[in-house]
Amino acid sequence: MTPEMLEESKKLTCDCYNNLAACLLKDPEPNYERIIEYCDKALSIAASNGKALFRKGVSLYSLGKFSEALNVLKEAPPGPEVRKFMELCKAGQKQQEAELTDLYKGMFKF
């Protein structure tokens, strides 16, 4: 294969994984683990692919992995949807921290 063909092949492969992730996100019951897998495959080809970063962040958020989602979303190109999910992640982190605090308070009461 020529270098141009190889680059075009990589681009198409990345686009296919991105499109698979996008389709799965529209499913009534998305398989977020599979979406993350497809996004990771796209990101292994193009590490700064904004769509893959955003979709991976949304999927991580949906799985309750707020810190991880926030780290991924910070790498995505800025935009209103990215900001929205970053704020949702921060709120989710605060909620998790509050729940842990309540849990630990209950564990050490006499």
C-alpha positions in Angstrom: 0.0 0.0 0.0 1.2 3.5 -0.7 1.5 5.9 2.2 -1.6 7.8 0.9 -3.6 4.7 0.8 -2.5 3.7 4.3 -3.5 7.1 5.7 -6.9 6.9 3.9 -7.4 3.4 5.3 -6.7 4.7 8.9 -9.1 7.6 8.4 -11.9 5.4 7.2 -11.3 2.9 10.0 -11.4 5.7 12.6 -14.6 7.1 10.9 -16.2 3.6 11.0 -15.5 3.2 14.8 -16.8 6.7 15.4 -20.0 6.0 13.5 -20.5 2.7 15.3 -20.2 4.5 18.6 -22.6 7.2 17.5 -25.2 4.6 16.4 -25.0 2.8 19.7 -25.5 6.0 21.6 -28.8 6.4 19.9 -30.0 3.0 21.0 -32.8 3.0 23.6 -30.5 1.0 25.9 -27.0 1.9 24.9 -24.2 -0.5 25.6 -21.8 2.0 27.0 -18.9 -0.4 27.4 -19.1 -1.2 23.7 -19.2 2.5 22.9 -16.1 3.1 25.0 -14.4 0.2 23.2 -15.2 1.7 19.8 -14.1 5.1 20.9 -10.8 3.7 22.2 -10.2 2.1 18.8 -10.9 5.4 17.0 -8.6 7.2 19.5 -5.8 4.6 18.9 -5.8 5.8 15.3 -6.4 9.5 16.0 -5.7 10.4 19.6 -7.3 13.8 19.4 -10.5 12.9 17.6 -13.0 15.2 19.2 -16.1 13.1 18.4 -14.6 9.9 19.9 -13.5 11.9 23.0 -16.9 13.4 23.5 -18.7 10.0 23.0 -16.4 8.3 25.3 -16.9 11.0 27.9 -20.7 10.8 27.6 -20.5 7.0 28.0 -18.3 7.2 31.0 -20.6 9.7 32.6 -23.6 7.4 31.9 -21.8 4.6 33.7 -21.3 6.9 36.7 -17.5 7.2 36.2 -17.6 10.9 36.6 -13.9 11.6 37.3 -12.8 9.5 34.3 -15.4 11.1 32.1 -14.3 14.6 33.2 -10.7 13.8 32.3 -11.7 12.6 28.8 -14.1 15.6 28.2 -11.3 18.0 29.1 -9.4 16.7 26.0 -12.4 17.1 23.7 -12.8 20.3 21.7 -14.8 22.9 23.7 -18.4 23.4 22.9 -21.8 23.7 24.6 -22.4 20.0 24.8 -19.0 19.3 26.2 -19.4 22.0 28.8 -22.9 20.6 29.7 -21.5 17.1 30.3 -18.5 18.5 32.2 -20.9 20.3 34.6 -23.0 17.1 34.9 -19.8 15.2 35.8 -18.8 17.7 38.5 -22.3 17.5 39.9 -22.1 13.7 39.9 -18.8 13.8 41.7 -20.3 16.0 44.4 -23.2 13.6 44.8 -20.9 10.6 45.0 -18.8 12.4 47.6 -21.9 13.3 49.7 -23.1 9.7 49.5 -19.7 8.4 50.7 -19.6 10.9 53.5 -23.0 9.7 54.7 -22.0 6.1 54.4 -18.8 6.6 56.4 -20.7 8.6 59.1 -23.1 5.7 59.4 -20.3 3.2 59.6 -18.5 4.8 62.6 -21.5 5.8 64.7 -21.8 4.0 68.0 
